Amino acid sequence: MPANGLGTYSLTGQVCLDSVGAALASGVRLIDTAYMYGNEAEVGRAVRESGVPREEVFVTTKLYPSQFSGAEAAIEEALEKMDLGYIDLMLLHHPGAGDVEAYCAMERALTAGKLRAIGLSCYYVDELTAFLPRVSVKPALVQNEIHPYCQDAEVVPFIHDQGTAVQAWYPLGGRGHNDELLSDPVLASIAQTHVVSIPQVILWWALQRGVVIPGSSNPAHIEEDDRLYHFALTEEEMAAIAALNRNEKHDWY
Ligand SMILES: NC(=O)c1ccc[n+]([C@@H]2O[C@H](COP(=O)([O-])OP(=O)(O)OC[C@H]3O[C@@H](n4cnc5c(N)ncnc54)[C@H](OP(=O)(O)O)[C@@H]3O)[C@@H](O)[C@H]2O)c1
């Protein structure tokens, strides 16, 4: 699985087609969507029309709790809408009634080769402790809200200890919530030292702890957010960012 990619929350219609197209053209190979974003068809179409071979692209989608009671049909619906032959990773979007049964339906689709990997989103220590003993296939990945103001300092190592990858949603603080984070003086000073942008500092910090999926509809930002491998943060800089944690979630789940 690619370490970083493009999130498509709130990107719909032509904006979604253009953003996914720009991401794939600039070398991004992981695209994250969900039933709830209402753009699975556009994501699938942008991948098909990109000219990038299907097997080089990693596509994630998610079942929403409203779909849990009919998960088998919902998985088929996602496969049909995306029209990519298979889905690389499917997650349960967040806990809800019937989540274990929905996960079992994903396990069956995994065995049938319709899904290549399965996992969870918005599951923290208590939720995972209750959920994991009830399913057979270990989640490949858990996607949770993680950014410098909400670091999930205990949750990340707990998930890694299960042998499960962690992926950060809202890595830049979240669309509509990121003004303060993207002008934070500690991050600004680190960015200045490395002659990179504040988003690049945040994304590299996140990559050192897990994997990330920043969202953007701006081709220049998409390219900037993917160019992360030419600098490294020192231990002191990582510690300075760790000290910014306020356990401040920017969304409710
Ligand atoms: N599993 C879940 O429950 C869940 C929940 C929320 C989100 N997600 C996933 O996580 C992804 C990321 O979340 P998000 O898109 O809401 O928030 P985000 O990545 O934290 O922030 C996106 C915002 O940052 C801006 N941005 C991106 N790159 C930038 C750059 N280099 N410089 C300046 N601004 C930049 C974007 O504006 P521009 O468009 O102008 O670049 C956009 O307003 C979503 O797309 C979705 O795939 C998952």
The ligand as an SDF file (V2000), in Angstrom:
LIG
                    3D

 48 52  0  0  0  0  0  0  0  0999 V2000
  -12.6300    7.8690    8.0530 N   0  0  0  0  0  0  0  0  0  0  0  0
  -13.2110    8.9920    8.3980 C   0  0  0  0  0  0  0  0  0  0  0  0
  -14.0920    9.0280    9.2410 O   0  0  0  0  0  0  0  0  0  0  0  0
  -12.7690   10.2470    7.7280 C   0  0  0  0  0  0  0  0  0  0  0  0
  -13.2380   11.4870    8.1880 C   0  0  0  0  0  0  0  0  0  0  0  0
  -12.7900   12.6380    7.5660 C   0  0  0  0  0  0  0  0  0  0  0  0
  -11.8880   12.5500    6.5120 C   0  0  0  0  0  0  0  0  0  0  0  0
  -11.4540   11.3210    6.0630 N   0  0  0  0  0  0  0  0  0  0  0  0
  -10.5000   11.1980    4.9450 C   0  0  0  0  0  0  0  0  0  0  0  0
   -9.3570   12.0110    5.2150 O   0  0  0  0  0  0  0  0  0  0  0  0
   -9.1290   12.8580    4.0890 C   0  0  0  0  0  0  0  0  0  0  0  0
   -8.4860   14.1390    4.5220 C   0  0  0  0  0  0  0  0  0  0  0  0
   -9.4150   14.9450    5.2480 O   0  0  0  0  0  0  0  0  0  0  0  0
   -9.8140   16.4000    4.7610 P   0  0  0  0  0  0  0  0  0  0  0  0
   -9.6140   16.5030    3.3020 O   0  0  0  0  0  0  0  0  0  0  0  0
  -11.1490   16.7310    5.2740 O   0  0  0  0  0  0  0  0  0  0  0  0
   -8.8300   17.2910    5.6150 O   0  0  0  0  0  0  0  0  0  0  0  0
   -7.2650   17.6440    5.5380 P   0  0  0  0  0  0  0  0  0  0  0  0
   -6.5360   16.8050    4.5630 O   0  0  0  0  0  0  0  0  0  0  0  0
   -6.7800   17.6920    6.9300 O   0  0  0  0  0  0  0  0  0  0  0  0
   -7.3460   19.1440    5.0180 O   0  0  0  0  0  0  0  0  0  0  0  0
   -7.8120   19.4370    3.7300 C   0  0  0  0  0  0  0  0  0  0  0  0
   -7.7630   20.9340    3.5970 C   0  0  0  0  0  0  0  0  0  0  0  0
   -6.3900   21.3350    3.5620 O   0  0  0  0  0  0  0  0  0  0  0  0
   -6.1640   22.1020    2.3810 C   0  0  0  0  0  0  0  0  0  0  0  0
   -4.8240   21.7310    1.8910 N   0  0  0  0  0  0  0  0  0  0  0  0
   -4.4030   20.5360    1.4290 C   0  0  0  0  0  0  0  0  0  0  0  0
   -3.1060   20.5980    1.0770 N   0  0  0  0  0  0  0  0  0  0  0  0
   -2.7110   21.8740    1.3160 C   0  0  0  0  0  0  0  0  0  0  0  0
   -1.4940   22.5680    1.1360 C   0  0  0  0  0  0  0  0  0  0  0  0
   -0.4160   21.9470    0.6610 N   0  0  0  0  0  0  0  0  0  0  0  0
   -1.4450   23.8850    1.4800 N   0  0  0  0  0  0  0  0  0  0  0  0
   -2.5280   24.5380    1.9780 C   0  0  0  0  0  0  0  0  0  0  0  0
   -3.7320   23.9260    2.1660 N   0  0  0  0  0  0  0  0  0  0  0  0
   -3.8140   22.6110    1.8370 C   0  0  0  0  0  0  0  0  0  0  0  0
   -7.2540   21.7310    1.4030 C   0  0  0  0  0  0  0  0  0  0  0  0
   -7.5510   22.8260    0.5750 O   0  0  0  0  0  0  0  0  0  0  0  0
   -7.3430   22.7780   -1.0440 P   0  0  0  0  0  0  0  0  0  0  0  0
   -8.4220   21.9080   -1.5830 O   0  0  0  0  0  0  0  0  0  0  0  0
   -7.4260   24.1950   -1.4270 O   0  0  0  0  0  0  0  0  0  0  0  0
   -5.9600   22.1940   -1.2700 O   0  0  0  0  0  0  0  0  0  0  0  0
   -8.4180   21.4210    2.3390 C   0  0  0  0  0  0  0  0  0  0  0  0
   -9.1430   22.5980    2.6660 O   0  0  0  0  0  0  0  0  0  0  0  0
  -10.5300   13.0390    3.4940 C   0  0  0  0  0  0  0  0  0  0  0  0
  -10.4880   13.5260    2.1810 O   0  0  0  0  0  0  0  0  0  0  0  0
  -11.0700   11.6600    3.6130 C   0  0  0  0  0  0  0  0  0  0  0  0
  -10.5910   10.8500    2.5670 O   0  0  0  0  0  0  0  0  0  0  0  0
  -11.8730   10.1870    6.6740 C   0  0  0  0  0  0  0  0  0  0  0  0
  1  2  1  0
  2  3  2  0
  2  4  1  0
  4  5  1  0
  4 48  2  0
  5  6  2  0
  6  7  1  0
  7  8  2  0
  8  9  1  0
  8 48  1  0
  9 10  1  0
  9 46  1  0
 10 11  1  0
 11 12  1  0
 11 44  1  0
 12 13  1  0
 13 14  1  0
 14 15  2  0
 14 16  1  0
 14 17  1  0
 17 18  1  0
 18 19  2  0
 18 20  1  0
 18 21  1  0
 21 22  1  0
 22 23  1  0
 23 24  1  0
 23 42  1  0
 24 25  1  0
 25 26  1  0
 25 36  1  0
 26 27  1  0
 26 35  1  0
 27 28  2  0
 28 29  1  0
 29 30  1  0
 29 35  2  0
 30 31  1  0
 30 32  2  0
 32 33  1  0
 33 34  2  0
 34 35  1  0
 36 37  1  0
 36 42  1  0
 37 38  1  0
 38 39  2  0
 38 40  1  0
 38 41  1  0
 42 43  1  0
 44 45  1  0
 44 46  1  0
 46 47  1  0
M  CHG  2   8   1  16  -1
M  END
$$$$
